[in-house]
Amino acid sequence: MLPLPSPISDKAAFIRANTRPRPVPLVPEIVLLVADEAVPLWHKTEEELGAAGLPPPFWAFAWAGGQALARHILDHPDLVRGKRVLDLASGSGLVAIAAMKAGAAAVTAADIDAFACAAIRLNAAHNGVTVAACQDDMLAIPSDTRWDAVLAGDIFYERDTAQRAFDFLSRHAAGGATVLIGDPGRSYLPRDRMRRLADYSVPVTRDLEDAEIKRTAVWDLLRNKEDGICA
């Protein structure tokens, strides 16, 4: 599927004009270009991009699941060190950047939003790491590519996408990949196929989460259902 057209040709300039670099609350070692306020940017993108059917600016915020997963990776670098890593539905690129800082051999940050891919490149450069941004829909395009580790922050918030994401992650786990997920209790997280590794109290934007602190867990995906069930 071809990317939808956008009325904004210089995506990097749009991102720079509507964000500013700030340390990530739970991961201050990483600085992201983020929006000061959620609502104005959301409205601006709806007005300027809505006609093209483009997604809202998920790339402009450090979501709870990504923050927890990035923190966990930096605190446990052996999970990704020397590995080929995929950051699925990367958004800002936070988790991908954390993986590179933790010593990954190479990281691909995948997001179907062209603005997210532009933000990933900007944020990676700002943090002095190299990340390959990919706009392919990993959940829809069959691929022979296999990663040593697949990371997913905050993707189980919508039923259909959650199922497709789970199927994708399960295939890679069955193939031997380490699959790590950061999630703040979204509705469609399949807990019966995961093992809880750690919990974090994550500072978030009240406009987005209706809270200032979000309790968030990092999970790994079990390769076989018989491996166990964790609540």
N, C-alpha and C positions, 0 to 999 in steps of 0.2 A: 504494500500500500504506500502510495506516495504521500509525503508530508503535505498537510493542508497549507494553502497560501497564507501569508501574513502581510498585513499592511505596514508593518514595521520592518524595514530591511536591515537596519543595523541593530541587531539584538543586543550586542555587547554594550553599545552606547545607551540603549534603553535601560539595561540593567544598572549600569553605572549611575545613570541619572536618577534612579528610583531606589537606590540602596546605599548603604555605606558599610565599610568594613568594621566588624565588631567581633571580639572573641566570643566563641560559643560558650554559654554558661557552664555546662558540665565538662566541656573540653576546651579550656582556655588556651591550650597549645595551638589550637586551630582558629584562624580568623576567617569569617565568611562575609560576603556581601549580602546583607539582609535589609529588609524593610524596617523602618522605625515603627510603623504602625501597619497592622494588617488590613484594616478596612479600606483606607484610601487607595492602596495599591490594588486591592481586589477589585474595587470599583473602576479604577483606571484601566485595568486590563480587560474588564468586562466591556467597557465602552469602546476601547480602541481595538480589541481583538475579538470581541464577541461575534462580529459578523463573519469571521473566518472560522468560527467553531473551535478555537484553540482552548487548551485547558487553563484553569486558573493558576496563579503564580505559586505553586507549591515550592518552587526553587528558591523563593525569597525568605524562607524561614527555616530555622533549625528545629525540626520536629522531634518529639520526645523519643520515639523509637530509634531514630538515627543518632541522637545524642547518646543514649544509653549504649548502643552498639559500638559507636566510635570510642567511647570511654573504655568499654570492655576490651576492645581490640588493642588500644594503646597500653592498657594495663596487663594484657596477656599476648604479647607480640608473637609468641610461638604459634598462635592460631593461624597466622598468615605469613610468617617469615619465610622468604624464599619461594612462595607459592604464586601461581597464576590465579588472580582473584577477579570475580565479577561482583559489582555492586548493582543489584537489580532495583529499578525504579529509583535512581540515585538522587533526583531532585537537585539539591545544591552541590552534591558531590562530597558531602561531609564524611560519609563512611568510607568512600573511596580514598579520600585524602588521608584518613586515619590509617587505612591499610598500607598505603605507601610509606607513611611515617613509621609504621611498625615493621617495615622491612620486606614487604611483599616484592616479589620479582617483577610483577607487572599487574596493573589494575585496569580493567575496563569498567567504566561507569555508564550504564545503559539507562536511557530515559526517552520516551517517545516524544517529549516536548522539546522542540528546537530551542526554546528559551532556556530550558534546563541544561541542555548541552552547552550552550554559550556560557551559562553561569558556572557549570562544572569547569570549563577551561579557565575562566577568569579566577575562580577560587583556587584551583590547583596551582596556577601561576603565582597567585598571591602568597601561597604557602610553600613555594619552592619545590613542588613535586610535579612529576609528569603522570597524567592520567589520560587514558584514551576514552574520549566521550563518544558514545554510540547511540544513534537515534532509532535503530532497528527495534521493532517490537519483539522482544525475546520470547514472549509468550505465544506468539502467533507464527513465527518463522522457524521451521525445523532447521536445526544446525548440528553439525558434527563436532562443533567446538565443545571441549570439556574443560572446566576449570577445576583447580584443586580446592578452591573455596568459593562459595557463593554467599553473599551477604545481602540481607533484606531488612531495611528499616521502615517500619510503619506502613505495611502494604495490605493489611487484612481488614480494611475498613469498608469494603464494598463487596457484596456477595459474589457476583460473577468474576470480578477480577481476583478475588481471594481464592476461588477454586482453581482458576487457571494458574495463578502463582503457585499454589500448593502443588499442583500436578508437575509444574516445571521444577520446583525445588525437590520434589520427591524423586524425580528421574535422576537428578544429579546426586542426591544422597545415595540412591541405590547404586550409582556408578562409582561411589567411593569418595565423593567430594564432601568436605566439611561444609555444612549449611548452618549459618547462624542468623537469627532473627531478633530484631529489637521491636518490642510491642508494648504499648501502654494500656492493654486491655481492650483492644478493638473487638467489635462484635463477632468477627468471622475468623478469629485465630483458632486453628485446629489443635487445641491443647493436648488432645489424646494421642497425638503423634509426635509430641515434643518433650524435651527434658529442660526444665528450668535451671539455668546456670547461675544467674545473679539478678539482684534487684537494685534499682537506682531511684532516687528521688530527683526528678529532672525539672529544673526551672523552665517554664514555658510561657507563651504569650496568652494572656487571658482572653483576648479577642478571638483566638483560635480554639482554645481548649476549655474556656469557661473555668479556668483554674490557674493558679500561679505555680503550683508544683504538681507534677504528674508522676505517680508511682509507675515505674516502667521496668519490665523484665527483659532479660536476654535469654534466648532459648537456642538449643540446637535441635535439629530435625533428626528423629530416629530413622535409621535405615530400614528397620522392620518393625511392624506393629508389635511383634512379640518382645521387642527390646524393653518395653515398659511404658507405663502411662504416668504422666506427671501433671499435677494440678497447680 
